[in-house]
Structure formats: structure tokens, C-alpha cells
Amino acid sequence: MVFDSGASLCERLERIIGEVKRRSRGQEVQVLAVSKGQSVDAMRQAVACGQKAFGESYVQEALLKQEQLSGFPLEWHYIGPLQSNKTGVIARHFDWVHGVDRASIANRLSAARLDSGLSPVQTCLQVNLSGEASKSGVPPQALEQLAAQVSVLPGLRLRGLMTLPERTDDPDMLHGRFSELRQLRDALNLKGYGMDTLSMGMSSDFSVAVSEGSTIVRIGTAIFGERDKK
Ligand SMILES: *Cc1c(COP(=O)(O)O)cnc(C)c1O
């Protein structure tokens, strides 16, 4: 969906939620408002329209916003790349982490979460389906081993899989990627992993993702408009 500057933020959010409902065939789908690069004022507007879950990619920016919005009962998702020197602060300040793609990071997150005394972080494993070397994510062949390692960590709760497909306007390609992620999750669930989450779909492709079984769409631009570039 493209950004409609003639509509209010609440109208844009409602249209997205409506489109998600039409595509989801009764499945619960969460709309995560991706607020990286957006102002706290814009986030307050979203909160006023009933939005509770926000996705951020830059730790310092996210912490400032969390402080300014601490009066609201919000759910914070870390969707950025994970570096080992940031795992402590991420473990203490986020409810969800979407981009876990290696055991060393998972171990550090889990240990820091246990230290914090908080309940386990809701965790998605990021899968690199395109094979592009520049992309984060575990390759599909290594996914099962990572799932096995993460599922036993006491500070993490393995909820599902996340992917970021390569940029493309080809709907068949997108359907293929999203359906591949669903099949990977379903195959692991047959082995007992019990994952209920597929974090897939952004502003440009969430309709396709929801039709392929997404349970969390991560939407920035279509809600807020262009963001400040880092
Ligand atoms: C920025 C970002 C999004 C949101 O992208 P939009 O195209 O603005 O909807 C979703 N997922 C991840 C991982 C991101 O980094």
C-alpha cells in the first residue's frame, strides 16, 4: 500500500487493518507500526488511534522514545540487525526480537534477559531466503539447528520466523518467498516446535504476506510516510 498523504494517520492505519482483515481469512494478524525514523509526535498520534505495538531498529533512538512514551502500555519490537555489543540493552528494553540469526547472539540475549529478571523475550528467527550474502538471516539449511538451540534457552521464547525478501515488484516471487517461510515453520512444527508466528510483510507487500499466512506485518511508510534517513 502506498502512503496516502491526504488521509489522517488514523485513516491510514484503519485502511491497513481493513486490508489485513480482508486477506487473512479469520487468522489473527498483528499490525506492527514500524516507527524507526519517525517522531515521537507521530507515534503519539498512532497511540491515540489505538496502536500499541511499535517496531524500532536503532537502539538509542528506541530508548529515547520509550522514555517519552513511558506513560502508555506499549509493546516494543526490536526489528533491526543484532550486534553482540547491543544484546544486553535490547534484552532489557524490548518485548520482542525479530532478527535472531545465530546461536551466539541468542545465547547472549537469553543470559541478559535472565539477569534482568523479566519474563522471556518473544523471539523470531530471521531466515535469509534469497541467499543474498548482504542480507542477515540464517540460511534455510541451518534453520533447524538454530531452532533447536534457541528453543532450549530460558531467556527466550521461540515464537516463529521472520523474513525480509529481496526488493521486487514480482508478486509471484513474493508469494513464493512468503509461502516458503510458512512451509519452513510448518515443517518445524511437525517436529514439535509449536511456533505460532510468521513475521512477514511490509508497506509494499503486506497484502501478499497476509494471504500467505503472515501473523505479524511490519509497516512503517504506509502508516507514517517517509522516515528520516540514518
Ligand atoms: C523498516 C523496516 C520495515 C518497514 O518498512 P516499510 O517499507 O516502511 O513498511 C519492516 N521490517 C523491517 C525489518 C524494517 O527494517
PDBQT file of the ligand as one rigid body, heavy atoms in Angstrom, charges set to zero:
ROOT
HETATM    1  C1  LIG A 301      11.985  -0.518   8.140  1.00  0.00    +0.000 C 
HETATM    2  C2  LIG A 301      11.514  -1.908   8.253  1.00  0.00    +0.000 A 
HETATM    3  C3  LIG A 301      10.177  -2.241   7.975  1.00  0.00    +0.000 A 
HETATM    4  C4  LIG A 301       9.137  -1.248   7.495  1.00  0.00    +0.000 C 
HETATM    5  O1  LIG A 301       9.302  -0.926   6.156  1.00  0.00    +0.000 OA
HETATM    6  P1  LIG A 301       8.214  -0.049   5.355  1.00  0.00    +0.000 P 
HETATM    7  O2  LIG A 301       8.537  -0.323   3.943  1.00  0.00    +0.000 OA
HETATM    8  O3  LIG A 301       8.430   1.377   5.732  1.00  0.00    +0.000 OA
HETATM    9  O4  LIG A 301       6.872  -0.534   5.743  1.00  0.00    +0.000 OA
HETATM   10  C5  LIG A 301       9.806  -3.571   8.155  1.00  0.00    +0.000 A 
HETATM   11  N1  LIG A 301      10.675  -4.507   8.572  1.00  0.00    +0.000 NA
HETATM   12  C6  LIG A 301      11.954  -4.220   8.844  1.00  0.00    +0.000 A 
HETATM   13  C7  LIG A 301      12.862  -5.313   9.304  1.00  0.00    +0.000 C 
HETATM   14  C8  LIG A 301      12.419  -2.916   8.682  1.00  0.00    +0.000 A 
HETATM   15  O5  LIG A 301      13.716  -2.657   8.946  1.00  0.00    +0.000 OA
ENDROOT
TORSDOF 0
